[in-house]
């Protein structure tokens, strides 16, 4: 793993953040990025690899036992607006996430964004 990717995505095999909000009957997994996320093929591949790990995790028996909420969100959290190739890539991931039981959202700075089909 290159230093550039380690800086932007941390450990690709780990979930960055997970919590539940019982009042909303949801669980949230946060994929936290650091710095400007460019649209390079290497960055796109590593982002997809990390997302795949999140989707596998939410479908594990351990996760389902600990987080039985009816709604699961995967929030990809950016410090600053990422390159348009990254947002396009994530838009294409919405159905992949849905098929695996999750709703994909973006958080850029303090604002949340949902993809609309």
N, C-alpha and C positions, 0 to 999 in steps of 0.2 A: 504494500500500500504506500502510495507516495505521500510525502509530507503535505502537499497541497490538499489532498483529499482528507487526510487526517485532521487538518486545520478546519475544513469546512463541515465535515460530517461526523467527526469523532470516530469512535469504534463502530465499524459497520455491522458488527455482529450483536450489538446491544440496543435495547430500547432506551431512548433518551429520557422519556418522561411518561408516566402513566398514572391516572387518577380517575376516580369516579365521582359523579355528582348525583347522589341518590334522589335529590329533589327533582331532577330532570330525567331520571332513569337512563343515564348515559355514562359511558366510560370513554375517556379521551386518552389517546396515545399521541405524544408530541414528538415529532422528528425535528430536532432543533439544528438549524444551520448557523454557521458563523461567517461573517464577512460577505462580500459580493459573490454570488453564485453565477459563474459564467456558463455559457452554453456548450462548452467543449464536450466532445464525445466521451471522454474519460469521466467527467463530472456527471453526465447523464447516466452512464452505465452504473456508476457507484450509487447514485441516488436510487435508481431502479433496484439495485441489489439490496439496499437498506430497506426500501419499501417492501420488497418481497419478504424480508425477515419479519417485518411488522405484520404482514398478512398471515404468515405462517404462525406467528405468535398468537394472534387473536383467534385462530382456529384450533389452538391447542386445548386439551382438556384442562390443564392447569389454569389457563387464562379464563376459560368459561366458568370454572368453579369459583374463582376469585372475583370475577367481574360478570355477574349474571344479567347485567343491564340489557334492556331491549335495543338500545341504540349505541353504536360504537362509532366514534370519530377518530380519524387519523388527521391530525393537524400538522402540516408542514410549516414550520415557523422560520421566517426570514427576518434578519435585521434590517435589510434594505431590499428594494424591489430587485428580483433576480432577472437574469437575461430572459428575453421573450421565449427562447427555445426551451427554457426550463418550465415556464408556465404552460406552454403548449404541450410539453411532455406530460406534465401533471394533469392537464385537462384530459389527455388521452388515457390516463390511468383511472379516471373516475369509474368507468364500468368494471375494470379489474378489481377495484376496491369494493364496489357494490356486490360483485359476484362472490366476494369473500367476506361479506357481512359488515362492511365499513363504509362510512361516508367520509369523503375526502374534503378537507377545507385547507385554505391557505391563511396564514397570518403574516402580514407584512407590517413590521413595526407594531403598532397597537391595534391595527384594524384586521378584522376577519373577513375573508372572502370565500364564497361558495361558488362552485362551478354550476352553471345553468345550461342544460342541454337544449 
